[in-house]
Amino acid sequence: MTRPAPAAPPPHALLDLAPPTAAEFAAVERRVAALLGTGNDVVIMQGEALLPLEGCVKGAARAGSTALNIVTGPYGQTFGGWLRDCGAAVHDLEVPFSGAVGAEQVERALAARPETEFVSLVHAEAATGNTNPVAEIGEVVRAHGALLMLDAVASVAAEPLLPDAWGVDLCVIGAQKAMGGPAGVSAVSVSERAWARLAANPGAPRRSYLSLLDWKERWIDTGRRALPHAPAQLEMAALDACLDRIERTGLGAVQQRHARAAAATRAGALALGGGLAPYVHEEAAAAPVATTLRTPAGVDASALVAKALAASPGLPLIAGGGPLAAGMVRVNHYGPDASEEAVTSCLRALGEALAHAAGPGAAPVDTRAAVRAAAGAWAGA
Ligand SMILES: *Cc1c(COP(=O)(O)O)cnc(C)c1O
């Protein structure tokens, strides 16, 4: 008697994936360039977005030079540390995380230090829920002549991002937020001015994983014919798939979904009551990628989120990081969670948790009014 044939092995599709060829890798770079509407070189870095961000700072900030670091949230604080590591004289322009920095503040900071060569700025901060007017700031920085680095990880695909029109020299993106893609690869567009600055900096990383110049010399300047290292094939395939999905949906439609999610969350939270309030005061400064909410006095945000998630696991809710954990709730309505359903579910879960958490005399919670307000804002945005 013959034994039955062994069952077919499970499909190891992820393991069997062939690495992208140089031509395929270059095609993904062109797709990213198209997404950013940039004519500058795009380098795809084989690591999470902190890799190109650190590579940009370490490459562009010369020892002994002066840098203006605009701090509107925790990522700006990180950049300040890197700039100091480079031996730059760093001026931090810090504004309350509940708002945006104004172009006139940047103009004054540059006028006070005309020798400033480098400006670092975060477009939208997912961690604090604010977004900055990059077009106006870019104009001021360009007029001054400094190099502008922009962290656009939390803004790309969530809101308009025009690095070339805005005079951004180094524009860093990651796919893990509004693009709904992988976190393990990232990209940076590099202007001619920025390449020249990096090349002239004796301290810029070379023969290093942080080195943008290595990619220029070994990949771009040789006609993108041979990849300098084994590419991260899973992440590259996922990035290509996510760019494909955005192209099919239309970038404008993806951005509109995020704008709607932000408007609906804000309106819903205001109608919810219970003492919950938008953390970012002005709606114009609220980022489409994520909405941050301030919990009322006596309600710990971490405990509130834990309660909401225990009842409704999997919702895109998280308490603020570090010192913000006690008083801030974040609704991460990005990527697939930029949906009316996700927003509504978050409002319901927060409403229920808040109704239980609040002590006697607390402001009443009206979950139905919140859902109604969210629906109205979703339709109107
Ligand atoms: C999410 C994000 C990044 C990526 O950092 P992670 O901490 O790895 O998520 C970088 N910059 C900004 C502004 C972000 O919002």
The ligand as a Tripos MOL2 file, in Angstrom:
@<TRIPOS>MOLECULE
LIG
   15    15     1     0     0
SMALL
NO_CHARGES

@<TRIPOS>ATOM
      1 C1          6.9570   58.4170   14.0130 C.3       1 LIG1
      2 C2          7.9420   59.4650   13.7800 C.ar      1 LIG1
      3 C3          9.2750   59.1390   13.4990 C.ar      1 LIG1
      4 C4          9.7530   57.7300   13.4940 C.3       1 LIG1
      5 O1         10.1630   57.4100   14.7610 O.3       1 LIG1
      6 P1          9.7030   56.1790   15.6320 P.3       1 LIG1
      7 O2          9.9820   56.6500   17.0120 O.co2     1 LIG1
      8 O3         10.5510   55.0470   15.2190 O.co2     1 LIG1
      9 O4          8.2530   55.9170   15.3940 O.co2     1 LIG1
     10 C5         10.1530   60.1800   13.2830 C.ar      1 LIG1
     11 N1          9.7530   61.4630   13.3130 N.ar      1 LIG1
     12 C6          8.4850   61.7940   13.5650 C.ar      1 LIG1
     13 C7          8.0960   63.2360   13.5790 C.3       1 LIG1
     14 C8          7.5400   60.8150   13.8180 C.ar      1 LIG1
     15 O5          6.2710   61.1700   14.0980 O.3       1 LIG1
@<TRIPOS>BOND
     1     1     2 1
     2     2     3 ar
     3     2    14 ar
     4     3     4 1
     5     3    10 ar
     6     4     5 1
     7     5     6 1
     8     6     7 2
     9     6     8 1
    10     6     9 1
    11    10    11 ar
    12    11    12 ar
    13    12    13 1
    14    12    14 ar
    15    14    15 1
@<TRIPOS>SUBSTRUCTURE
     1 LIG1         1 GROUP 0 **** ****
